[in-house]
Amino acid sequence: MTLAAIIGGSGLTNLKDFEVTHREVKRSPYGEPSSPLVFGRLGGQEVVFLARHGQGHTIPPHEVNYRANIWAIKETGATRVIAVNAVGGIAASLKPGQLVFPDQIIDYTYSRNHTFFGNGQKPVTHIDFTYPYCEELRRVFIQAARAAGIEAAEHATYAATQGPRFESIAEIKRLERDGADIVGMTGMPETGLARELGLCYASIAVIANPAAGKAAGVISLKEIERTLESGMQTVRSLLERTIPLLLTV
């Protein structure tokens, strides 16, 4: 049985020191996942990796087949899912390159296939989403980050927007009024779908840039790429510490 699954987002399409054993192309009732599932060992433990945006980062956030991705991961036998998300920083305390472990989420997306239920499935099924992220897994992130001396925000609210464009200043002000600390385009429906399938799911978010209006000038894609390059190095370091700890919980 696979111990854990990792969903890599922008800036994380592969893992350093990941000993690949095999790749598997999975079909699902919801279409094809974003990429083949890559199986191997990380930190001495079995892991399966999936690139959310495809191997060549060709799938924009609003076109990711989230249902197929989560279904495929569930089929591997994985019970824990570590999602890596690149986000913009809204809260003034959050700096580019910093890691964040969100504990709440607000969904602003639309027209995405956001549930496994419906389409003739009876009866109607409601899931509890009071605490969207798996607290057990979040505690492991926090423990690993503290042990490694990695600066990370241990609580935050993630605003999931539609994309693929970035937000306007007015939109960021609205999200801030709503209580959001970070903003990204891939948090939903992925988080909700994982809950529907009973997966222990949590996010390691990387601040790629200050959100619109939170820094002088416009958002620079080149600056985002530079920030993610260093930020994802920190994520890789955290993952190497996190995976072995999963055996203890």
N, C-alpha and C positions, 0 to 999 in steps of 0.2 A: 504494500500500500504506500502511495506517495505521502510523505509527511506534510509537505507544504507546497503551495503554489505561489508564484510571484508573477504579477502582471506588471510589465514594464511600460512606462509611458514615455513622453517626450524626453529624450536624452538618455534613456535606458532601454536600448534594444538588445543588449547582450550583457552578460555578467563576467567579470574578471574572476579567474580561478574557479570557474564553473566546469567541472569535469563532465562533459557531455557523454552520455551512454547511447542515446538514440533519439530520433525525432519521429513524431507520429502525426499524421494528418487525420483529423477527426471530422466526421460529418455530424450534423445535428438536425433535429426536426425544425430548427429555426434558420437553417442555412449554414454557411461555412464560417468558422472562427477567423479572426484577423490574421492568424499565422499558424504554422504547425506548432504543436506542443513539443518543447525541447526538454527531455528528461536527463537528469544527471545528479551529481553530488556537489553540494556546497557546504563548506564547514563540516564535512564528514557525514552529512545527512542527505537523504533523498529529497530532491526538489524537482518541480516541473515549472518551466518558464514559458510565458506567452507574451508576445509583443503586441500590445493593444492596438497600435497604429499600423501593424504589418511590419514585415522584416525591413522594408525600405522606407518606413514612415510615410506611407502613401495614403492612409485612411484618415480623413479629418474627424474631429470629435463627434460631430453630429451624424456621421455615417458609420461609426463603429457598430458592429453587430454584437452588442453587449449580451444579448440573450444566448447567442451561439457560444460566445467566449465563456460565460459562466457555466453554461450547461456542459461544455467540453471539459472544463476543470473539474466539475462535480463527477463526471464520468471516470476520471482518473483515480478516484478514491481519495483525493485531497480533501481535508476537512478544514484546513486553515489557508486563508488567502491573504497575501501581503500585496496591496496595491501601491504602486509608486505613481505619484501625480505631480506634475509641474503646475505651480499656481502663482498667482499674483498676490502681493502683500497689501492688505488694506489697513490692518492695525499698525500704528506707528512704531510699535515695539519690534516688528518683524523686519528683518533685513535680508537683502538678496543673498542666496546661498544657504540660508538657515533652514533647518528641518522643522517640520510641524507635524504633530500627531493629532489630527482633528478628532473631536468627540461628538460633534453635532454637524448637521448638514441641512441646507435649505435648497430645494429644487426649483430652479427657474427655467428648466429646459421644457421643450414642447415638441410634439410630433415624433417622439422617439418611442420605440416599442419597449415599454417600461415594466411589463409584467409577464410572467409565465401563465397567469390565470386569465380566464375569459375565453373568447372565441369558441363558445359552446361548452366549455368545461363547467360542470355543475358539481356542487353548489358554488356560489361566489365565495372566494377565500380572502380573508383579511389577515394581515400579519401585523404583529406589534413592531413599531419602529421608534419607540420612545427613545431608545439609545441605539442609534444607527450602526455604530461600530462595535466590534467585539472587544469588550473591556479587558478580557483575559489577554488578548494579543497586544492591545495597547500597552498594558503593563509590562509586557516583555520588551517592547520597543523602548519604553522609558528606562527600564532596568539596564538594557544594553547601552543606551546612550549615556546614561550617568556613569556607567563603568568605564566607558571609552573616553569620557570627557568631551562628548559631542554636544554642542549647544543645540537645544531643541525646545520648541514650545510644546508643552504637554497637554494643553487644552486649546481648542479653537473651533470656530464654526465655519464650515466650508460652504460657500455659495456656488452652486453648480449652474453655470450659464450655458446657453445654446452654442455659441461660437458659430463658425470658426473665427469671426472677427473678435478683437478685443472690445472691452466695454468703453462707453463714454464716461466722462467725468461725472455727469449727472447720474448715470447708472450706478457708478461706484458709490456715490453719496447715498443713493437709495439703499444699496446693499449694506452700507455701514449703518444706516438708520435701522435696518432690519436686524442688526446684531452680527453681521458677518465679519470675520477676521481675515479670511483668505478667499480668493475667487479662482475657479478653474472650470474646465469644460468637460471633464470626464468622470466626475464623481457620481453623477446620476445618469442613467438608472442603474449603473453597476452595483452601487452599494445596496440598493433595494432588492435587486435580483439575487444577490448573494444571500440576503436574509430570507428571501422566499424559498431558497433551496437549503436553508439551515446551515450555511457555511459560516465559520468564524472568520470574519472579514474586517480588516483595518487598513488604514492608509498611512504611508510615509509620504508626506507632501514636502516639496522643495520650493522655496520662494525663488522664482526665476526673475522676478522684477517687481518694483513697486507698481501697484495698480494705477490706472489712469487718474491723474491729478495728485498723486502722492509723491511725485518727484517733478523736478523742472523738465519741461520739454515733453516730447512724445515718447512712446515706447519704442525702444530700439531692438530689432530682432537680433542684430549682431551681439548686443550686450546680453540679451537673454541666452544666446548660444554659449557665450563665454561663462556666464554664471552657472548654467546647467552643467557644463563640463566639469567644473570644480564641485558643484553641489552633488552631482551623481557619484563622484568619487567618495564623498562622505556617505552617501546612501550605500554604496557597495561595502564600505567598511562596516557600516551598521548591520547590514544583512549578514555578513560573515560572523558577527557576534550574536545576532538574533537567532539564526537557524539552530545552532546547538542548544540554545536555551529552551527551545520548544519541547525538547525531550523532558524537561523538568516540570512542565505545567500540564 
